[in-house]
Amino acid sequence: MLSLEGVTKTYRVGAFGTSTLTAVDDVSLDLAPGEVVSLIGESGSGKTTLGKTVLGLLSPTKGRITLDGERARPGKAYYRHVQGVFQDPFSCYNPVFKADRVLTMIRNEYFPGVADSEWQGRIETSLSDVGLDPGQILGRYPHQLSGGQLQRLLIARALLLDLRYLVADEITSMLDASTRIDVLNLLADLKARGLGVLFVTHDLSLGNYISERAVVLYRGRVVESGSTAAVFGNPLHPYTIRLLSSVPRLTSRWGGEEDTASAEVPEPDDRKGASTLVEAEPGHLVRRTGGDTDAGTASLRSAR
Ligand SMILES: Nc1ncnc2c1ncn2[C@@H]1O[C@H](COP(=O)(O)OP(=O)(O)OP(=O)(O)O)[C@@H](O)[C@H]1O
């Protein structure tokens, strides 16, 4: 189990770093093998900061991350099991090196003693696991491959390790619609084989498509979490309701009667007074604040 316990990340900002910005505030969540948890929130809500903290690229200001009960220590042993794939596959490759160099780096770092023939076999298996034809990938430069192929190659690279958890941060946002669905289906296959995925997205429909649990982040705090069916089917926090209201429907047109994207919805203020996550129904947590009222939630609902 990969667990986050009260993780907080504060950045120093302003001239000379004199002030602070809390990007992630007391977040706790568990990710089990074979489970996809989506971390949903608008731009600036702290998703990437949280993902980088899980990957040890940032250290938490407070709280801790554990892998099977042991405090996570970024290093070879941790990265054997926990890896990340990010939004922009092009920036992950050096344009002057052939794309398969990312695979060679894994060999040099983790498996220097493995014989050439065995390594070749492992590469072929990991590429075919992500639906890539080695003949079409190996020996090519990044600019000769599509975004979808590069993203799959990064996942294949992770599969060369004894991968158990993947942080997938907006990995489909730079892909076209049909490639996006291919990559999502690939994640679903890997999940079926026991991989735990933290699926970071601002796109509610993707979160709904792929995950069984959803965690909604607002200004660095979890405001609602639970099964995806509960969070999407019966959203309780004003922010979740507002997010769901802002998804344009295929049948609605801007400014039309069914236009929910431009509906005026009051800004929920989570910083008002003390707030806690309460269990509204089994497994479905919602943050209740001094500023929240049932009447406010009801008026937001009616705007959907
Ligand atoms: N290195 C940094 N130094 C200072 N502030 C930062 C830094 N990185 C992120 N922030 C701030 O932390 C907050 C959360 O940023 P983060 O990138 O984690 O959000 P996000 O939800 O991933 O947004 P997006 O979807 O736009 O990537 C934002 O207010 C951002 O400006």
The ligand as a Gaussian input file, in Angstrom:
#p B3LYP/6-31G(d) Opt

LIG

0 1
 N        8.183000      25.744000      -7.178000
 C        7.180000      26.489000      -6.749000
 N        7.404000      27.600000      -6.010000
 C        6.390000      28.352000      -5.553000
 N        5.081000      28.076000      -5.779000
 C        4.800000      27.005000      -6.519000
 C        5.828000      26.158000      -7.044000
 N        5.234000      25.144000      -7.744000
 C        3.898000      25.345000      -7.651000
 N        3.628000      26.466000      -6.918000
 C        2.308000      26.989000      -6.568000
 O        1.637000      25.972000      -5.819000
 C        0.258000      25.925000      -6.165000
 C       -0.087000      24.524000      -6.645000
 O        0.601000      24.303000      -7.878000
 P        0.532000      22.899000      -8.640000
 O        1.361000      23.001000      -9.871000
 O        0.826000      21.835000      -7.683000
 O       -1.023000      22.845000      -9.015000
 P       -1.773000      21.943000     -10.078000
 O       -3.091000      21.613000      -9.496000
 O       -0.916000      20.812000     -10.505000
 O       -1.940000      22.949000     -11.293000
 P       -1.858000      22.640000     -12.892000
 O       -3.006000      21.718000     -13.192000
 O       -2.019000      24.013000     -13.497000
 O       -0.505000      22.045000     -13.147000
 C        0.033000      27.004000      -7.218000
 O       -0.435000      28.167000      -6.542000
 C        1.430000      27.238000      -7.782000
 O        1.568000      28.566000      -8.236000

